[in-house]
Amino acid sequence: MAVNTTDWTDPIACPFCGDELASPGAGFVDHIHESETCEAEFEFWRENISGDVAGGWAG
C-alpha cells in the first residue's frame, strides 16, 4: 500500500507541489492545467479514490 504524502491541509497551496494557488477552487483547476506533473498526480489520486465514492466522482 502506498503512503499518501500529499498535503491537503492548506487550501491555497497545491497539495502535490506546494505552490501557492490564486484561489482554492478555480485556482487549483487552473494550476493543474498549467502543470503537467500536478495534473498527472491529480489524475492518479482521482483514480485511487474513485471506488470510494458511490456512483463515481464528477469533480
PDB file of N, CA, C, O and CB in Angstrom:
ATOM      1  N   MET A   1       0.851  -1.178   0.000  1.00  0.00           N
ATOM      2  CA  MET A   1       0.000   0.000   0.000  1.00  0.00           C
ATOM      3  C   MET A   1       0.893   1.236   0.000  1.00  0.00           C
ATOM      4  O   MET A   1       1.836   1.319   0.788  1.00  0.00           O
ATOM      5  CB  MET A   1      -0.967   0.001   1.226  1.00  0.00           C
ATOM      6  N   ALA A   2       0.605   2.192  -0.874  1.00  0.00           N
ATOM      7  CA  ALA A   2       1.385   3.422  -0.964  1.00  0.00           C
ATOM      8  C   ALA A   2       1.027   4.365   0.176  1.00  0.00           C
ATOM      9  O   ALA A   2      -0.112   4.401   0.641  1.00  0.00           O
ATOM     10  CB  ALA A   2       1.155   4.110  -2.316  1.00  0.00           C
ATOM     11  N   VAL A   3       2.005   5.113   0.607  1.00  0.00           N
ATOM     12  CA  VAL A   3       1.795   6.097   1.658  1.00  0.00           C
ATOM     13  C   VAL A   3       1.438   7.418   1.000  1.00  0.00           C
ATOM     14  O   VAL A   3       2.122   7.861   0.077  1.00  0.00           O
ATOM     15  CB  VAL A   3       3.055   6.241   2.568  1.00  0.00           C
ATOM     16  N   ASN A   4       0.373   8.046   1.469  1.00  0.00           N
ATOM     17  CA  ASN A   4      -0.060   9.329   0.925  1.00  0.00           C
ATOM     18  C   ASN A   4       0.768  10.439   1.554  1.00  0.00           C
ATOM     19  O   ASN A   4       0.658  10.703   2.751  1.00  0.00           O
ATOM     20  CB  ASN A   4      -1.576   9.561   1.176  1.00  0.00           C
ATOM     21  N   THR A   5       1.597  11.090   0.741  1.00  0.00           N
ATOM     22  CA  THR A   5       2.410  12.191   1.248  1.00  0.00           C
ATOM     23  C   THR A   5       1.875  13.536   0.777  1.00  0.00           C
ATOM     24  O   THR A   5       2.531  14.563   0.954  1.00  0.00           O
ATOM     25  CB  THR A   5       3.860  12.025   0.811  1.00  0.00           C
ATOM     26  N   THR A   6       0.693  13.536   0.181  1.00  0.00           N
ATOM     27  CA  THR A   6       0.064  14.753  -0.298  1.00  0.00           C
ATOM     28  C   THR A   6      -0.441  15.567   0.879  1.00  0.00           C
ATOM     29  O   THR A   6      -1.038  15.018   1.805  1.00  0.00           O
ATOM     30  CB  THR A   6      -1.082  14.431  -1.266  1.00  0.00           C
ATOM     31  N   ASP A   7      -0.203  16.880   0.849  1.00  0.00           N
ATOM     32  CA  ASP A   7      -0.613  17.765   1.944  1.00  0.00           C
ATOM     33  C   ASP A   7      -1.902  18.493   1.569  1.00  0.00           C
ATOM     34  O   ASP A   7      -1.891  19.403   0.740  1.00  0.00           O
ATOM     35  CB  ASP A   7       0.510  18.785   2.278  1.00  0.00           C
ATOM     36  N   TRP A   8      -3.004  18.090   2.182  1.00  0.00           N
ATOM     37  CA  TRP A   8      -4.310  18.684   1.903  1.00  0.00           C
ATOM     38  C   TRP A   8      -4.725  19.670   2.984  1.00  0.00           C
ATOM     39  O   TRP A   8      -5.907  20.002   3.075  1.00  0.00           O
ATOM     40  CB  TRP A   8      -5.361  17.598   1.766  1.00  0.00           C
ATOM     41  N   THR A   9      -3.800  20.149   3.805  1.00  0.00           N
ATOM     42  CA  THR A   9      -4.166  20.998   4.935  1.00  0.00           C
ATOM     43  C   THR A   9      -4.247  22.480   4.603  1.00  0.00           C
ATOM     44  O   THR A   9      -4.871  23.228   5.356  1.00  0.00           O
ATOM     45  CB  THR A   9      -3.190  20.802   6.031  1.00  0.00           C
ATOM     46  N   ASP A  10      -3.649  22.933   3.519  1.00  0.00           N
ATOM     47  CA  ASP A  10      -3.634  24.351   3.164  1.00  0.00           C
ATOM     48  C   ASP A  10      -4.424  24.550   1.869  1.00  0.00           C
ATOM     49  O   ASP A  10      -3.957  24.141   0.806  1.00  0.00           O
ATOM     50  CB  ASP A  10      -2.171  24.874   3.008  1.00  0.00           C
ATOM     51  N   PRO A  11      -5.608  25.167   1.930  1.00  0.00           N
ATOM     52  CA  PRO A  11      -6.448  25.289   0.741  1.00  0.00           C
ATOM     53  C   PRO A  11      -5.902  26.227  -0.336  1.00  0.00           C
ATOM     54  O   PRO A  11      -6.406  26.219  -1.459  1.00  0.00           O
ATOM     55  CB  PRO A  11      -7.793  25.757   1.146  1.00  0.00           C
ATOM     56  N   ILE A  12      -4.897  27.024  -0.026  1.00  0.00           N
ATOM     57  CA  ILE A  12      -4.342  27.898  -1.063  1.00  0.00           C
ATOM     58  C   ILE A  12      -2.968  27.434  -1.536  1.00  0.00           C
ATOM     59  O   ILE A  12      -2.214  28.203  -2.132  1.00  0.00           O
ATOM     60  CB  ILE A  12      -4.249  29.322  -0.547  1.00  0.00           C
ATOM     61  N   ALA A  13      -2.652  26.175  -1.265  1.00  0.00           N
ATOM     62  CA  ALA A  13      -1.414  25.576  -1.759  1.00  0.00           C
ATOM     63  C   ALA A  13      -1.756  24.295  -2.503  1.00  0.00           C
ATOM     64  O   ALA A  13      -2.623  23.532  -2.077  1.00  0.00           O
ATOM     65  CB  ALA A  13      -0.417  25.294  -0.594  1.00  0.00           C
ATOM     66  N   CYS A  14      -1.072  24.064  -3.613  1.00  0.00           N
ATOM     67  CA  CYS A  14      -1.277  22.817  -4.347  1.00  0.00           C
ATOM     68  C   CYS A  14      -0.850  21.659  -3.453  1.00  0.00           C
ATOM     69  O   CYS A  14       0.262  21.669  -2.925  1.00  0.00           O
ATOM     70  CB  CYS A  14      -0.480  22.810  -5.695  1.00  0.00           C
ATOM     71  N   PRO A  15      -1.716  20.660  -3.276  1.00  0.00           N
ATOM     72  CA  PRO A  15      -1.368  19.535  -2.406  1.00  0.00           C
ATOM     73  C   PRO A  15      -0.281  18.643  -2.997  1.00  0.00           C
ATOM     74  O   PRO A  15       0.270  17.797  -2.293  1.00  0.00           O
ATOM     75  CB  PRO A  15      -2.598  18.707  -2.126  1.00  0.00           C
ATOM     76  N   PHE A  16       0.032  18.821  -4.270  1.00  0.00           N
ATOM     77  CA  PHE A  16       1.021  17.974  -4.926  1.00  0.00           C
ATOM     78  C   PHE A  16       2.407  18.599  -4.974  1.00  0.00           C
ATOM     79  O   PHE A  16       3.404  17.891  -4.832  1.00  0.00           O
ATOM     80  CB  PHE A  16       0.570  17.656  -6.317  1.00  0.00           C
ATOM     81  N   CYS A  17       2.489  19.915  -5.173  1.00  0.00           N
ATOM     82  CA  CYS A  17       3.805  20.550  -5.279  1.00  0.00           C
ATOM     83  C   CYS A  17       4.026  21.647  -4.242  1.00  0.00           C
ATOM     84  O   CYS A  17       5.161  22.071  -4.025  1.00  0.00           O
ATOM     85  CB  CYS A  17       3.981  21.127  -6.658  1.00  0.00           C
ATOM     86  N   GLY A  18       2.948  22.114  -3.594  1.00  0.00           N
ATOM     87  CA  GLY A  18       3.075  23.146  -2.576  1.00  0.00           C
ATOM     88  C   GLY A  18       3.024  24.566  -3.097  1.00  0.00           C
ATOM     89  O   GLY A  18       3.044  25.506  -2.303  1.00  0.00           O
ATOM     90  N   ASP A  19       2.957  24.757  -4.425  1.00  0.00           N
ATOM     91  CA  ASP A  19       2.880  26.111  -4.980  1.00  0.00           C
ATOM     92  C   ASP A  19       1.617  26.814  -4.494  1.00  0.00           C
ATOM     93  O   ASP A  19       0.579  26.183  -4.295  1.00  0.00           O
ATOM     94  CB  ASP A  19       2.907  26.070  -6.523  1.00  0.00           C
ATOM     95  N   GLU A  20       1.720  28.120  -4.306  1.00  0.00           N
ATOM     96  CA  GLU A  20       0.570  28.910  -3.893  1.00  0.00           C
ATOM     97  C   GLU A  20      -0.423  29.019  -5.046  1.00  0.00           C
ATOM     98  O   GLU A  20      -0.035  29.232  -6.195  1.00  0.00           O
ATOM     99  CB  GLU A  20       1.010  30.312  -3.418  1.00  0.00           C
ATOM    100  N   LEU A  21      -1.708  28.872  -4.726  1.00  0.00           N
ATOM    101  CA  LEU A  21      -2.775  28.945  -5.722  1.00  0.00           C
ATOM    102  C   LEU A  21      -3.445  30.307  -5.671  1.00  0.00           C
ATOM    103  O   LEU A  21      -3.477  30.948  -4.621  1.00  0.00           O
ATOM    104  CB  LEU A  21      -3.812  27.829  -5.497  1.00  0.00           C
ATOM    105  N   ALA A  22      -3.976  30.748  -6.794  1.00  0.00           N
ATOM    106  CA  ALA A  22      -4.698  32.019  -6.842  1.00  0.00           C
ATOM    107  C   ALA A  22      -5.961  31.955  -5.996  1.00  0.00           C
ATOM    108  O   ALA A  22      -6.369  32.955  -5.406  1.00  0.00           O
ATOM    109  CB  ALA A  22      -5.050  32.385  -8.288  1.00  0.00           C
ATOM    110  N   SER A  23      -6.580  30.780  -5.936  1.00  0.00           N
ATOM    111  CA  SER A  23      -7.766  30.553  -5.113  1.00  0.00           C
ATOM    112  C   SER A  23      -7.889  29.054  -4.871  1.00  0.00           C
ATOM    113  O   SER A  23      -7.325  28.263  -5.627  1.00  0.00           O
ATOM    114  CB  SER A  23      -9.059  31.126  -5.797  1.00  0.00           C
ATOM    115  N   PRO A  24      -8.614  28.649  -3.836  1.00  0.00           N
ATOM    116  CA  PRO A  24      -8.718  27.226  -3.531  1.00  0.00           C
ATOM    117  C   PRO A  24      -9.473  26.412  -4.585  1.00  0.00           C
ATOM    118  O   PRO A  24      -9.173  25.231  -4.761  1.00  0.00           O
ATOM    119  CB  PRO A  24      -9.389  27.057  -2.211  1.00  0.00           C
ATOM    120  N   GLY A  25     -10.422  26.990  -5.277  1.00  0.00           N
ATOM    121  CA  GLY A  25     -11.218  26.243  -6.254  1.00  0.00           C
ATOM    122  C   GLY A  25     -10.692  26.387  -7.661  1.00  0.00           C
ATOM    123  O   GLY A  25      -9.957  25.532  -8.156  1.00  0.00           O
ATOM    124  N   ALA A  26     -11.074  27.477  -8.300  1.00  0.00           N
ATOM    125  CA  ALA A  26     -10.679  27.713  -9.689  1.00  0.00           C
ATOM    126  C   ALA A  26      -9.164  27.812  -9.835  1.00  0.00           C
ATOM    127  O   ALA A  26      -8.608  27.409 -10.856  1.00  0.00           O
ATOM    128  CB  ALA A  26     -11.334  28.987 -10.214  1.00  0.00           C
ATOM    129  N   GLY A  27      -8.505  28.342  -8.827  1.00  0.00           N
ATOM    130  CA  GLY A  27      -7.049  28.448  -8.876  1.00  0.00           C
ATOM    131  C   GLY A  27      -6.384  27.084  -8.938  1.00  0.00           C
ATOM    132  O   GLY A  27      -5.368  26.914  -9.612  1.00  0.00           O
ATOM    133  N   PHE A  28      -6.956  26.108  -8.232  1.00  0.00           N
ATOM    134  CA  PHE A  28      -6.419  24.747  -8.285  1.00  0.00           C
ATOM    135  C   PHE A  28      -6.626  24.149  -9.663  1.00  0.00           C
ATOM    136  O   PHE A  28      -5.715  23.527 -10.210  1.00  0.00           O
ATOM    137  CB  PHE A  28      -7.078  23.859  -7.218  1.00  0.00           C
ATOM    138  N   VAL A  29      -7.814  24.326 -10.234  1.00  0.00           N
ATOM    139  CA  VAL A  29      -8.104  23.793 -11.567  1.00  0.00           C
ATOM    140  C   VAL A  29      -7.162  24.422 -12.596  1.00  0.00           C
ATOM    141  O   VAL A  29      -6.606  23.720 -13.440  1.00  0.00           O
ATOM    142  CB  VAL A  29      -9.587  24.057 -11.954  1.00  0.00           C
ATOM    143  N   ASP A  30      -6.983  25.740 -12.526  1.00  0.00           N
ATOM    144  CA  ASP A  30      -6.052  26.418 -13.439  1.00  0.00           C
ATOM    145  C   ASP A  30      -4.646  25.856 -13.274  1.00  0.00           C
ATOM    146  O   ASP A  30      -3.953  25.598 -14.258  1.00  0.00           O
ATOM    147  CB  ASP A  30      -6.049  27.943 -13.186  1.00  0.00           C
ATOM    148  N   HIS A  31      -4.230  25.670 -12.026  1.00  0.00           N
ATOM    149  CA  HIS A  31      -2.876  25.183 -11.735  1.00  0.00           C
ATOM    150  C   HIS A  31      -2.632  23.801 -12.328  1.00  0.00           C
ATOM    151  O   HIS A  31      -1.592  23.572 -12.945  1.00  0.00           O
ATOM    152  CB  HIS A  31      -2.642  25.145 -10.227  1.00  0.00           C
ATOM    153  N   ILE A  32      -3.573  22.877 -12.152  1.00  0.00           N
ATOM    154  CA  ILE A  32      -3.326  21.534 -12.674  1.00  0.00           C
ATOM    155  C   ILE A  32      -3.342  21.502 -14.201  1.00  0.00           C
ATOM    156  O   ILE A  32      -2.742  20.614 -14.807  1.00  0.00           O
ATOM    157  CB  ILE A  32      -4.361  20.563 -12.128  1.00  0.00           C
ATOM    158  N   HIS A  33      -4.021  22.460 -14.826  1.00  0.00           N
ATOM    159  CA  HIS A  33      -3.983  22.533 -16.287  1.00  0.00           C
ATOM    160  C   HIS A  33      -2.681  23.150 -16.773  1.00  0.00           C
ATOM    161  O   HIS A  33      -2.281  22.929 -17.917  1.00  0.00           O
ATOM    162  CB  HIS A  33      -5.169  23.339 -16.814  1.00  0.00           C
ATOM    163  N   GLU A  34      -2.015  23.920 -15.921  1.00  0.00           N
ATOM    164  CA  GLU A  34      -0.748  24.554 -16.287  1.00  0.00           C
ATOM    165  C   GLU A  34       0.457  23.688 -15.921  1.00  0.00           C
ATOM    166  O   GLU A  34       1.534  23.862 -16.493  1.00  0.00           O
ATOM    167  CB  GLU A  34      -0.629  25.911 -15.608  1.00  0.00           C
ATOM    168  N   SER A  35       0.295  22.767 -14.987  1.00  0.00           N
ATOM    169  CA  SER A  35       1.398  21.924 -14.524  1.00  0.00           C
ATOM    170  C   SER A  35       1.124  20.471 -14.893  1.00  0.00           C
ATOM    171  O   SER A  35       0.239  19.834 -14.321  1.00  0.00           O
ATOM    172  CB  SER A  35       1.600  22.068 -12.991  1.00  0.00           C
ATOM    173  N   GLU A  36       1.887  19.952 -15.851  1.00  0.00           N
ATOM    174  CA  GLU A  36       1.690  18.566 -16.274  1.00  0.00           C
ATOM    175  C   GLU A  36       1.913  17.588 -15.120  1.00  0.00           C
ATOM    176  O   GLU A  36       1.198  16.595 -14.994  1.00  0.00           O
ATOM    177  CB  GLU A  36       2.631  18.229 -17.431  1.00  0.00           C
ATOM    178  N   THR A  37       2.898  17.873 -14.289  1.00  0.00           N
ATOM    179  CA  THR A  37       3.200  16.988 -13.162  1.00  0.00           C
ATOM    180  C   THR A  37       2.043  16.945 -12.180  1.00  0.00           C
ATOM    181  O   THR A  37       1.623  15.867 -11.758  1.00  0.00           O
ATOM    182  CB  THR A  37       4.475  17.440 -12.449  1.00  0.00           C
ATOM    183  N   CYS A  38       1.523  18.117 -11.810  1.00  0.00           N
ATOM    184  CA  CYS A  38       0.418  18.161 -10.852  1.00  0.00           C
ATOM    185  C   CYS A  38      -0.856  17.576 -11.449  1.00  0.00           C
ATOM    186  O   CYS A  38      -1.636  16.939 -10.742  1.00  0.00           O
ATOM    187  CB  CYS A  38       0.169  19.597 -10.394  1.00  0.00           C
ATOM    188  N   GLU A  39      -1.071  17.787 -12.740  1.00  0.00           N
ATOM    189  CA  GLU A  39      -2.248  17.213 -13.387  1.00  0.00           C
ATOM    190  C   GLU A  39      -2.162  15.684 -13.361  1.00  0.00           C
ATOM    191  O   GLU A  39      -3.160  15.011 -13.102  1.00  0.00           O
ATOM    192  CB  GLU A  39      -2.379  17.728 -14.845  1.00  0.00           C
ATOM    193  N   ALA A  40      -0.977  15.139 -13.628  1.00  0.00           N
ATOM    194  CA  ALA A  40      -0.801  13.689 -13.595  1.00  0.00           C
ATOM    195  C   ALA A  40      -1.009  13.155 -12.172  1.00  0.00           C
ATOM    196  O   ALA A  40      -1.647  12.119 -11.982  1.00  0.00           O
ATOM    197  CB  ALA A  40       0.604  13.305 -14.115  1.00  0.00           C
ATOM    198  N   GLU A  41      -0.471  13.863 -11.179  1.00  0.00           N
ATOM    199  CA  GLU A  41      -0.654  13.454  -9.782  1.00  0.00           C
ATOM    200  C   GLU A  41      -2.132  13.509  -9.385  1.00  0.00           C
ATOM    201  O   GLU A  41      -2.622  12.620  -8.689  1.00  0.00           O
ATOM    202  CB  GLU A  41       0.179  14.352  -8.846  1.00  0.00           C
ATOM    203  N   PHE A  42      -2.838  14.552  -9.827  1.00  0.00           N
ATOM    204  CA  PHE A  42      -4.263  14.683  -9.525  1.00  0.00           C
ATOM    205  C   PHE A  42      -5.049  13.534 -10.148  1.00  0.00           C
ATOM    206  O   PHE A  42      -5.913  12.948  -9.496  1.00  0.00           O
ATOM    207  CB  PHE A  42      -4.803  16.035 -10.030  1.00  0.00           C
ATOM    208  N   GLU A  43      -4.755  13.208 -11.410  1.00  0.00           N
ATOM    209  CA  GLU A  43      -5.465  12.117 -12.075  1.00  0.00           C
ATOM    210  C   GLU A  43      -5.186  10.785 -11.386  1.00  0.00           C
ATOM    211  O   GLU A  43      -6.088   9.956 -11.260  1.00  0.00           O
ATOM    212  CB  GLU A  43      -5.065  12.041 -13.554  1.00  0.00           C
ATOM    213  N   PHE A  44      -3.951  10.570 -10.939  1.00  0.00           N
ATOM    214  CA  PHE A  44      -3.595   9.356 -10.197  1.00  0.00           C
ATOM    215  C   PHE A  44      -4.386   9.298  -8.897  1.00  0.00           C
ATOM    216  O   PHE A  44      -4.952   8.258  -8.558  1.00  0.00           O
ATOM    217  CB  PHE A  44      -2.071   9.309  -9.907  1.00  0.00           C
ATOM    218  N   TRP A  45      -4.426  10.412  -8.165  1.00  0.00           N
ATOM    219  CA  TRP A  45      -5.180  10.493  -6.903  1.00  0.00           C
ATOM    220  C   TRP A  45      -6.661  10.216  -7.159  1.00  0.00           C
ATOM    221  O   TRP A  45      -7.301   9.454  -6.436  1.00  0.00           O
ATOM    222  CB  TRP A  45      -5.000  11.890  -6.240  1.00  0.00           C
ATOM    223  N   ARG A  46      -7.190  10.857  -8.211  1.00  0.00           N
ATOM    224  CA  ARG A  46      -8.608  10.714  -8.537  1.00  0.00           C
ATOM    225  C   ARG A  46      -8.955   9.264  -8.863  1.00  0.00           C
ATOM    226  O   ARG A  46      -9.996   8.768  -8.432  1.00  0.00           O
ATOM    227  CB  ARG A  46      -8.977  11.621  -9.715  1.00  0.00           C
ATOM    228  N   GLU A  47      -8.100   8.582  -9.615  1.00  0.00           N
ATOM    229  CA  GLU A  47      -8.332   7.174  -9.933  1.00  0.00           C
ATOM    230  C   GLU A  47      -8.341   6.319  -8.665  1.00  0.00           C
ATOM    231  O   GLU A  47      -9.128   5.380  -8.542  1.00  0.00           O
ATOM    232  CB  GLU A  47      -7.260   6.663 -10.907  1.00  0.00           C
ATOM    233  N   ASN A  48      -7.459   6.655  -7.730  1.00  0.00           N
ATOM    234  CA  ASN A  48      -7.366   5.877  -6.496  1.00  0.00           C
ATOM    235  C   ASN A  48      -8.582   6.042  -5.595  1.00  0.00           C
ATOM    236  O   ASN A  48      -8.924   5.114  -4.862  1.00  0.00           O
ATOM    237  CB  ASN A  48      -6.129   6.269  -5.740  1.00  0.00           C
ATOM    238  N   ILE A  49      -9.243   7.187  -5.626  1.00  0.00           N
ATOM    239  CA  ILE A  49     -10.396   7.387  -4.744  1.00  0.00           C
ATOM    240  C   ILE A  49     -11.724   7.124  -5.435  1.00  0.00           C
ATOM    241  O   ILE A  49     -12.765   7.111  -4.779  1.00  0.00           O
ATOM    242  CB  ILE A  49     -10.388   8.792  -4.201  1.00  0.00           C
ATOM    243  N   SER A  50     -11.710   6.914  -6.743  1.00  0.00           N
ATOM    244  CA  SER A  50     -12.971   6.770  -7.484  1.00  0.00           C
ATOM    245  C   SER A  50     -13.851   5.650  -6.939  1.00  0.00           C
ATOM    246  O   SER A  50     -15.075   5.782  -6.953  1.00  0.00           O
ATOM    247  CB  SER A  50     -12.683   6.513  -8.949  1.00  0.00           C
ATOM    248  N   GLY A  51     -13.279   4.574  -6.469  1.00  0.00           N
ATOM    249  CA  GLY A  51     -14.065   3.484  -5.907  1.00  0.00           C
ATOM    250  C   GLY A  51     -14.610   3.783  -4.517  1.00  0.00           C
ATOM    251  O   GLY A  51     -15.489   3.074  -4.026  1.00  0.00           O
ATOM    252  N   ASP A  52     -14.092   4.830  -3.883  1.00  0.00           N
ATOM    253  CA  ASP A  52     -14.539   5.192  -2.540  1.00  0.00           C
ATOM    254  C   ASP A  52     -15.820   6.035  -2.549  1.00  0.00           C
ATOM    255  O   ASP A  52     -16.477   6.187  -1.520  1.00  0.00           O
ATOM    256  CB  ASP A  52     -13.437   5.947  -1.823  1.00  0.00           C
ATOM    257  N   VAL A  53     -16.164   6.578  -3.713  1.00  0.00           N
ATOM    258  CA  VAL A  53     -17.318   7.464  -3.832  1.00  0.00           C
ATOM    259  C   VAL A  53     -18.395   6.735  -4.623  1.00  0.00           C
ATOM    260  O   VAL A  53     -18.202   6.426  -5.799  1.00  0.00           O
ATOM    261  CB  VAL A  53     -16.933   8.818  -4.518  1.00  0.00           C
ATOM    262  N   ALA A  54     -19.534   6.456  -3.979  1.00  0.00           N
ATOM    263  CA  ALA A  54     -20.610   5.751  -4.637  1.00  0.00           C
ATOM    264  C   ALA A  54     -21.089   6.491  -5.876  1.00  0.00           C
ATOM    265  O   ALA A  54     -21.371   7.688  -5.811  1.00  0.00           O
ATOM    266  CB  ALA A  54     -21.754   5.543  -3.680  1.00  0.00           C
ATOM    267  N   GLY A  55     -21.185   5.801  -6.991  1.00  0.00           N
ATOM    268  CA  GLY A  55     -21.657   6.414  -8.230  1.00  0.00           C
ATOM    269  C   GLY A  55     -20.585   7.222  -8.937  1.00  0.00           C
ATOM    270  O   GLY A  55     -20.890   7.899  -9.918  1.00  0.00           O
ATOM    271  N   GLY A  56     -19.338   7.178  -8.477  1.00  0.00           N
ATOM    272  CA  GLY A  56     -18.253   7.934  -9.104  1.00  0.00           C
ATOM    273  C   GLY A  56     -18.150   9.333  -8.562  1.00  0.00           C
ATOM    274  O   GLY A  56     -18.924   9.747  -7.699  1.00  0.00           O
ATOM    275  N   TRP A  57     -17.194  10.044  -9.073  1.00  0.00           N
ATOM    276  CA  TRP A  57     -16.942  11.425  -8.625  1.00  0.00           C
ATOM    277  C   TRP A  57     -16.889  12.317  -9.846  1.00  0.00           C
ATOM    278  O   TRP A  57     -16.086  12.084 -10.749  1.00  0.00           O
ATOM    279  CB  TRP A  57     -15.613  11.535  -7.798  1.00  0.00           C
ATOM    280  N   ALA A  58     -17.725  13.326  -9.886  1.00  0.00           N
ATOM    281  CA  ALA A  58     -17.822  14.203 -11.051  1.00  0.00           C
ATOM    282  C   ALA A  58     -16.847  15.360 -10.994  1.00  0.00           C
ATOM    283  O   ALA A  58     -16.672  16.053 -11.996  1.00  0.00           O
ATOM    284  CB  ALA A  58     -19.219  14.735 -11.180  1.00  0.00           C
ATOM    285  N   GLY A  59     -16.193  15.599  -9.838  1.00  0.00           N
ATOM    286  CA  GLY A  59     -15.321  16.759  -9.669  1.00  0.00           C
ATOM    287  C   GLY A  59     -14.054  16.738 -10.425  1.00  0.00           C
ATOM    288  O   GLY A  59     -13.266  17.680 -10.335  1.00  0.00           O
TER     289      GLY A  59
END
